[in-house]
Amino acid sequence: GHCKSLKPAWDKLMEEFKDSPAAAVVDVDCTAAGQPLCEKYGVSGYPTIKFGPVDDMKDYQGGRSFEDLKKFAEENLGPTCGPGENIDLCDAETKAKMEAYLKMSVGKLEGKVRKAQKDFEEEMPIMKKVFAYVSKAEGKAEGKSDL
């Protein structure tokens, strides 16, 4: 049911964006040739709408009318902040960070990526445990102070 009701609006949206140099609106048949692509992006229910850069697809949760889809596409599809020609789309803080990274050698940048990954993988579980413990302890302390 949902696929059939979305199809006319989606087809119209694909037509609107077919000549866009910066945004692609496509459909993929997950039951046929598109199955590996759907598995890669975790599509399990149909219809599913995903958006964003290929390496960071997100689930679309908005309205399914043509008007809703078109408004979302106009506001969210297209170039995003990144190094190179899209750096001016970044806020000042992100732009400054990217410019600093761009000055580094590939080796130095790889080292920074590895360190950040290691810090995240080692520190995050510890921080989450401590946060949960402290939050629980504060909750108990706040409860007692009312007595």
C-alpha positions as a LaTeX table, in Angstrom:
\begin{tabular}{lrrr}
\hline
Residue & $x$ (\AA) & $y$ (\AA) & $z$ (\AA) \\
\hline
Gly1 & 0.00 & 0.00 & 0.00 \\
His2 & 2.58 & 2.59 & 1.09 \\
Cys3 & 4.80 & 1.97 & $-1.95$ \\
Lys4 & 1.95 & 2.54 & $-4.37$ \\
Ser5 & 0.81 & 5.75 & $-2.63$ \\
Leu6 & 4.36 & 7.18 & $-2.54$ \\
Lys7 & 5.26 & 6.26 & $-6.14$ \\
Pro8 & 3.49 & 9.13 & $-8.00$ \\
Ala9 & 5.00 & 11.78 & $-5.68$ \\
Trp10 & 8.44 & 10.17 & $-5.87$ \\
Asp11 & 8.33 & 9.88 & $-9.68$ \\
Lys12 & 7.38 & 13.57 & $-9.88$ \\
Leu13 & 10.28 & 14.47 & $-7.54$ \\
Met14 & 12.74 & 12.43 & $-9.65$ \\
Glu15 & 11.53 & 14.33 & $-12.72$ \\
Glu16 & 12.02 & 17.70 & $-10.94$ \\
Phe17 & 15.63 & 16.83 & $-9.98$ \\
Lys18 & 16.68 & 14.88 & $-13.09$ \\
Asp19 & 18.84 & 17.75 & $-14.42$ \\
Ser20 & 20.30 & 18.78 & $-11.05$ \\
Pro21 & 24.11 & 18.82 & $-11.11$ \\
Ala22 & 24.27 & 18.60 & $-7.32$ \\
Ala23 & 21.44 & 16.35 & $-6.12$ \\
Ala24 & 20.25 & 12.91 & $-7.18$ \\
Val25 & 16.76 & 11.61 & $-6.51$ \\
Val26 & 16.57 & 7.93 & $-7.44$ \\
Asp27 & 14.61 & 4.83 & $-6.62$ \\
Val28 & 16.01 & 1.37 & $-6.03$ \\
Asp29 & 14.11 & $-1.90$ & $-6.29$ \\
Cys30 & 15.30 & $-3.83$ & $-3.22$ \\
Thr31 & 13.69 & $-7.04$ & $-4.44$ \\
Ala32 & 15.74 & $-7.14$ & $-7.65$ \\
Ala33 & 19.12 & $-5.81$ & $-8.81$ \\
Gly34 & 19.18 & $-3.21$ & $-6.04$ \\
Gln35 & 19.18 & $-5.81$ & $-3.24$ \\
Pro36 & 22.94 & $-5.54$ & $-2.42$ \\
Leu37 & 22.65 & $-1.73$ & $-2.22$ \\
Cys38 & 19.64 & $-2.01$ & 0.09 \\
Glu39 & 21.51 & $-4.46$ & 2.33 \\
Lys40 & 24.53 & $-2.11$ & 2.47 \\
Tyr41 & 22.34 & 0.76 & 3.74 \\
Gly42 & 20.20 & $-1.36$ & 6.08 \\
Val43 & 16.92 & $-1.03$ & 4.20 \\
Ser44 & 14.49 & $-3.59$ & 5.56 \\
Gly45 & 11.06 & $-2.00$ & 5.20 \\
Tyr46 & 9.50 & $-0.57$ & 2.06 \\
Pro47 & 9.27 & 2.15 & 1.05 \\
Thr48 & 12.34 & 3.55 & 2.80 \\
Ile49 & 13.68 & 7.00 & 1.96 \\
Lys50 & 17.34 & 7.75 & 2.65 \\
Phe51 & 19.26 & 10.98 & 2.06 \\
Gly52 & 22.71 & 12.45 & 2.49 \\
Pro53 & 26.21 & 11.85 & 1.24 \\
Val54 & 26.86 & 8.27 & 0.08 \\
Asp55 & 29.13 & 7.64 & 3.08 \\
Asp56 & 26.62 & 8.97 & 5.64 \\
Met57 & 23.05 & 8.12 & 4.57 \\
Lys58 & 20.29 & 9.01 & 7.03 \\
Asp59 & 16.64 & 7.94 & 7.27 \\
Tyr60 & 14.05 & 10.46 & 6.05 \\
Gln61 & 11.20 & 10.77 & 8.54 \\
Gly62 & 9.15 & 13.57 & 6.94 \\
Gly63 & 5.90 & 13.74 & 5.06 \\
Arg64 & 5.26 & 11.64 & 1.96 \\
Ser65 & 3.34 & 14.12 & $-0.20$ \\
Phe66 & 5.06 & 15.64 & $-3.24$ \\
Glu67 & 5.03 & 19.06 & $-1.53$ \\
Asp68 & 6.71 & 17.68 & 1.62 \\
Leu69 & 9.30 & 15.74 & $-0.38$ \\
Lys70 & 10.09 & 18.68 & $-2.67$ \\
Lys71 & 10.49 & 21.14 & 0.22 \\
Phe72 & 12.81 & 18.73 & 2.04 \\
Ala73 & 14.85 & 18.05 & $-1.11$ \\
Glu74 & 15.28 & 21.75 & $-1.88$ \\
Glu75 & 16.45 & 22.44 & 1.68 \\
Asn76 & 18.62 & 19.37 & 2.26 \\
Leu77 & 19.96 & 17.91 & $-0.98$ \\
Gly78 & 23.00 & 19.16 & $-2.79$ \\
Pro79 & 26.54 & 20.08 & $-1.84$ \\
Thr80 & 27.48 & 20.03 & 1.84 \\
Cys81 & 30.37 & 21.41 & 3.84 \\
Gly82 & 33.64 & 19.72 & 2.91 \\
Pro83 & 37.20 & 20.36 & 1.79 \\
Gly84 & 37.77 & 21.74 & $-1.70$ \\
Glu85 & 35.06 & 23.52 & $-3.66$ \\
Asn86 & 32.47 & 23.20 & $-0.84$ \\
Ile87 & 34.57 & 24.64 & 2.00 \\
Asp88 & 32.63 & 27.92 & 1.91 \\
Leu89 & 29.51 & 25.96 & 2.91 \\
Cys90 & 31.14 & 25.23 & 6.31 \\
Asp91 & 30.72 & 27.31 & 9.45 \\
Ala92 & 33.82 & 29.25 & 10.54 \\
Glu93 & 34.93 & 26.72 & 13.18 \\
Thr94 & 34.65 & 23.71 & 10.84 \\
Lys95 & 36.30 & 25.63 & 8.00 \\
Ala96 & 39.27 & 26.52 & 10.24 \\
Lys97 & 39.66 & 22.88 & 11.31 \\
Met98 & 39.53 & 21.64 & 7.71 \\
Glu99 & 42.07 & 24.23 & 6.59 \\
Ala100 & 44.43 & 23.10 & 9.38 \\
Tyr101 & 44.03 & 19.44 & 8.39 \\
Leu102 & 44.57 & 20.29 & 4.72 \\
Lys103 & 48.03 & 21.66 & 5.58 \\
Met104 & 49.08 & 18.31 & 7.13 \\
Ser105 & 50.85 & 15.50 & 5.31 \\
Val106 & 48.82 & 12.37 & 4.56 \\
Gly107 & 50.92 & 10.48 & 7.14 \\
Lys108 & 50.27 & 13.03 & 9.89 \\
Leu109 & 46.57 & 13.11 & 9.08 \\
Glu110 & 46.42 & 9.27 & 9.17 \\
Gly111 & 48.08 & 9.36 & 12.61 \\
Lys112 & 45.51 & 11.89 & 13.87 \\
Val113 & 42.66 & 9.74 & 12.53 \\
Arg114 & 44.09 & 6.62 & 14.22 \\
Lys115 & 44.55 & 8.47 & 17.53 \\
Ala116 & 41.01 & 9.89 & 17.45 \\
Gln117 & 39.62 & 6.42 & 16.63 \\
Lys118 & 41.62 & 4.82 & 19.46 \\
Asp119 & 40.59 & 7.53 & 21.94 \\
Phe120 & 36.96 & 7.09 & 20.93 \\
Glu121 & 37.01 & 3.27 & 21.12 \\
Glu122 & 38.89 & 3.14 & 24.46 \\
Glu123 & 37.54 & 6.19 & 26.28 \\
Met124 & 33.88 & 6.21 & 25.23 \\
Pro125 & 32.87 & 2.94 & 26.97 \\
Ile126 & 34.60 & 4.07 & 30.19 \\
Met127 & 33.01 & 7.51 & 30.04 \\
Lys128 & 29.55 & 5.99 & 29.44 \\
Lys129 & 29.91 & 3.68 & 32.46 \\
Val130 & 31.01 & 6.55 & 34.70 \\
Phe131 & 28.22 & 8.78 & 33.39 \\
Ala132 & 25.60 & 6.09 & 34.08 \\
Tyr133 & 27.02 & 5.53 & 37.59 \\
Val134 & 27.16 & 9.25 & 38.43 \\
Ser135 & 23.69 & 9.89 & 37.01 \\
Lys136 & 22.26 & 7.04 & 39.09 \\
Ala137 & 24.09 & 8.24 & 42.23 \\
Glu138 & 22.85 & 11.82 & 41.73 \\
Gly139 & 19.31 & 10.54 & 41.25 \\
Lys140 & 19.50 & 8.73 & 44.62 \\
Ala141 & 21.06 & 11.76 & 46.33 \\
Glu142 & 18.36 & 14.09 & 44.98 \\
Gly143 & 15.64 & 11.70 & 46.15 \\
Lys144 & 17.03 & 11.64 & 49.73 \\
Ser145 & 17.37 & 15.42 & 49.98 \\
Asp146 & 13.59 & 15.76 & 49.85 \\
Leu147 & 13.12 & 13.88 & 53.11 \\
\hline
\end{tabular}
